[in-house]
Amino acid sequence: MSRAKRGFKARRRRNAVLKRTKGFFGRRKNTFRIAHDSAIRAGVYAYIGRKLKKRDFRGLWIQRINAAARELGTKYSVLMHMLTKADIQLDRKVLASMAYSDPEGFKAVVEFAKQKAA
């Protein structure tokens, strides 16, 4: 049987790893063994970061809703309870967007929730 040196396949695999580590500092960008470890670690951090991003944005939305609700004389927790009782199914992302860009619409939603909950 003839000998297979794996030249093309191995080079393609190594170049794919080195392409992922482009822009890294030092040997992390051009030495395959170190670049491979760095690429794996970077992928782990990216995965974790995608989860943290969701958590951070939810916190931001809650802060924006709370700030807008307090201007209208209520608190975040009370407002969310009123929305639930009034069967208004707007998520925090939409409510925060309304509070930020459409204060009049947000005020209308809060007033409607107060009427329905009372």
Secondary structure, 3 states (H helix, E strand, C coil): CCCCCCHHHHHHHHHHHHHHCCCCCHHHCCCHHHHHHHHHHHHHHHHHHHHHHHHHHHHHHHHHHHHHHHHCCCCHHHHHHHHHHCCCCCCHHHHHHHHHHCHHHHHHHHHHHHHHHC
